[in-house]
Amino acid sequence: MTTEKRPTVEITLRIPGDWRSPNEVIERLPNGYRIVDDHLILPDQTKIEVFPIPPDNQFSDIFRTSLRHPANPEELEIVDRYTMNVGLSGPGGSLDSAQTMMNAAAAIMQAGGAGVFIDNSCLSHGAEEWLHMTEEGSSDAISFGFVGIVQGKREVWTMGMHIPGFPDIVMTRADADANDRAIIEMIRYICASDRSVGDGHIIADENGPRFQIQHEFPDQSSAPEPMRNPFGRLRMVSFKDIAEQN
């Protein structure tokens, strides 16, 4: 009996700080964490690739416009004058691996990082919020930390669900406007459930609309590699739309 090989996912994070040198990051790491050569070594001996990224004149603006919640003023002041991003790169594709990367980023923040920017979903968070989510460690915290929601003219979709190992979710803008919690509850349902959500799955709410899931497998997406979801997309089709098509 063979086990189906899951697609490979790599999580890439950028953590800005006003450190004087990379050595200052090493010196300020919390107990149990260390940097050896080009790896951050966690207390359980997990190794995460670590690398310095020099500052540029665009990152601070990108960080600000990508925030899910406002960062505090002290964090934003550091981002505005940051001297270096600490880059972290490690495996994703499961809730456990996503939590490991949360822990790794939290350690760099405890060493003076002001927040984190996630290449895979173009989301950013201030350090205070990230440390709170890391400590909570729930599937809700992981999905909130890593998964963004994008609103287009005709559709609303997630970006970053491949980080914890799931397909992205897409629904029509009309359905999203009629029930602005639907896609959020779908994210929570998928990430918290140990059941597979796939083609034909029914999502029902006693007091709201019902949806049927259509699994769209990945195509040759033009999205940058970190944002490409190898698990495809789950399209939420309302029963109303199904009835009209029939």
C-alpha positions in Angstrom: 0.0 0.0 0.0 1.4 3.4 -1.0 0.8 6.7 0.7 0.0 9.6 -1.6 2.8 12.2 -1.5 1.6 15.6 -0.4 2.8 18.7 -2.3 5.8 20.6 -1.0 5.1 24.0 0.6 7.8 26.4 1.7 6.9 29.2 4.2 8.9 32.4 3.9 8.7 35.1 6.5 10.4 38.5 6.9 10.9 40.0 10.3 12.0 43.7 10.5 14.1 45.1 13.3 16.5 48.0 14.0 19.4 45.7 15.0 23.0 47.0 14.7 24.2 43.7 13.2 23.2 40.1 12.8 25.2 39.3 15.9 22.7 41.4 18.0 19.9 39.1 16.9 21.9 36.0 18.0 22.7 37.6 21.4 19.1 38.5 22.1 17.4 35.2 21.3 15.3 33.7 24.1 16.6 30.7 26.0 16.6 27.5 24.0 17.0 29.1 20.6 20.3 29.6 18.8 21.6 30.4 15.3 24.3 28.2 13.9 25.6 29.0 10.5 22.4 29.6 8.3 19.9 27.9 10.6 17.7 29.0 13.5 17.6 25.9 15.8 14.5 25.6 18.0 14.4 24.0 21.5 13.2 20.7 19.9 16.2 20.9 17.5 14.1 21.7 14.5 16.2 23.7 12.0 14.8 26.7 10.1 16.8 28.4 7.4 17.6 32.0 8.5 19.1 34.7 6.4 19.6 38.5 6.6 17.8 40.7 4.0 19.1 44.3 3.7 16.7 47.2 3.9 15.0 48.9 0.9 12.8 51.9 0.4 9.6 50.0 -0.2 9.3 47.4 2.6 8.0 49.7 5.4 5.1 50.9 3.2 4.3 47.3 2.1 4.3 46.2 5.7 1.9 48.9 6.7 -0.6 48.3 3.9 -0.6 44.5 4.5 -1.5 44.7 8.2 -4.5 42.6 9.2 -4.9 44.6 12.4 -3.1 47.9 13.2 0.4 47.5 14.8 1.2 49.6 17.8 3.1 52.9 17.3 6.4 51.5 18.7 6.3 48.6 16.3 5.6 50.9 13.3 8.4 53.3 14.4 10.9 50.4 14.3 9.6 49.2 10.9 10.0 52.8 9.5 13.7 52.8 10.5 14.5 49.1 10.2 18.0 48.2 9.4 17.5 44.5 8.4 14.9 41.9 7.8 15.5 38.5 9.3 14.3 36.0 6.7 13.0 32.6 7.8 12.3 29.8 5.4 10.9 26.4 6.4 8.5 23.6 5.4 4.7 24.1 5.6 1.7 22.2 4.4 0.3 21.2 7.8 -1.0 22.9 11.0 2.0 21.6 12.9 4.6 23.0 10.5 2.7 26.3 10.4 2.9 26.4 14.2 6.6 25.7 14.1 7.2 28.7 11.9 5.0 30.8 14.2 7.3 29.8 17.0 10.5 30.5 15.0 9.2 34.0 14.1 8.2 34.7 17.7 11.7 33.9 18.8 13.1 36.6 16.4 10.5 39.0 17.7 11.6 38.4 21.2 15.1 39.3 20.1 13.8 42.7 18.9 11.7 42.1 15.7 8.8 44.5 15.2 6.5 42.2 13.4 6.3 39.8 10.5 5.5 39.9 6.7 4.4 36.6 5.2 5.5 36.1 1.6 3.0 33.3 1.0 -0.1 35.5 1.7 1.1 39.1 1.7 -0.1 39.6 5.2 1.7 41.3 8.0 1.3 41.5 11.8 2.8 43.5 14.6 5.0 41.6 17.1 2.5 42.0 20.0 -0.3 40.4 18.0 2.0 37.6 16.6 3.2 36.7 20.1 -0.4 36.4 21.3 -1.4 34.2 18.4 1.7 32.0 18.9 0.9 31.5 22.6 -2.7 30.6 21.8 -1.6 28.1 19.2 -5.1 27.1 18.1 -6.1 26.4 14.5 -8.1 29.7 14.6 -4.9 31.5 15.5 -2.9 29.8 12.8 -5.4 30.5 10.1 -5.9 34.1 11.2 -2.1 34.6 11.3 -1.4 33.1 7.9 -4.5 33.3 5.7 -5.6 36.5 4.0 -8.9 37.3 2.3 -9.0 39.1 -1.0 -12.0 40.9 -2.4 -12.4 41.2 -6.1 -15.2 42.7 -8.2 -16.8 39.3 -8.9 -15.2 36.9 -6.4 -13.8 36.8 -2.9 -11.0 34.3 -2.2 -8.4 33.3 0.4 -4.6 33.5 0.0 -2.3 31.4 2.1 -4.4 28.3 3.0 -1.6 26.1 1.6 0.5 27.2 4.6 -1.5 24.9 7.0 -2.0 22.5 4.2 -5.4 23.2 2.6 -6.9 24.4 -0.7 -7.8 28.0 -0.9 -11.5 29.0 -0.8 -13.4 31.1 -3.4 -17.0 32.3 -3.6 -18.9 34.9 -5.6 -18.8 38.5 -4.4 -22.6 38.5 -4.2 -22.6 35.5 -1.8 -19.9 37.1 0.3 -21.7 40.4 0.5 -24.9 38.6 1.5 -23.1 36.8 4.3 -19.8 38.4 5.1 -19.0 35.6 7.7 -19.4 32.7 5.3 -15.8 32.6 4.0 -14.4 33.2 7.5 -16.5 30.4 9.0 -15.4 28.2 6.1 -11.7 28.8 6.9 -12.3 28.0 10.5 -14.3 24.8 9.6 -11.6 23.5 7.3 -8.7 24.2 9.6 -10.4 22.9 12.7 -11.9 19.7 11.2 -10.1 16.4 10.9 -12.5 15.5 8.0 -11.6 16.0 4.4 -13.6 18.8 2.7 -13.8 18.0 -1.0 -15.9 17.8 -4.1 -19.6 17.6 -3.4 -19.3 18.5 0.4 -22.3 20.3 1.7 -21.9 23.4 4.0 -25.2 24.1 5.7 -26.3 26.7 8.2 -29.7 26.5 9.9 -30.1 30.3 9.7 -28.2 31.0 6.5 -27.4 29.9 2.9 -26.2 26.4 2.0 -23.2 25.8 -0.3 -21.9 22.8 -2.2 -18.1 22.5 -2.6 -16.5 22.2 -6.0 -12.8 21.2 -5.8 -10.8 23.0 -8.5 -7.4 21.4 -8.9 -4.3 23.7 -9.3 -3.5 25.0 -12.7 -0.4 26.7 -14.1 -1.1 29.8 -12.0 0.7 33.1 -12.8 0.9 33.8 -9.0 4.4 34.1 -7.6 5.6 30.7 -6.3 5.3 31.5 -2.6 1.6 32.3 -3.1 0.7 29.4 -5.4 -1.5 26.9 -3.7 -0.6 23.3 -4.9 -3.7 22.0 -3.2 -6.0 23.9 -5.6 -9.2 25.8 -4.6 -12.6 24.9 -3.0 -15.3 26.9 -4.7 -18.4 27.5 -2.5 -21.4 27.4 -4.8 -24.7 28.4 -3.3 -27.7 26.2 -3.7 -29.5 29.2 -5.2 -26.9 29.3 -8.0 -27.1 25.6 -8.5 -30.9 25.8 -8.8 -30.7 28.6 -11.3 -28.2 26.7 -13.4 -30.6 23.7 -13.6 
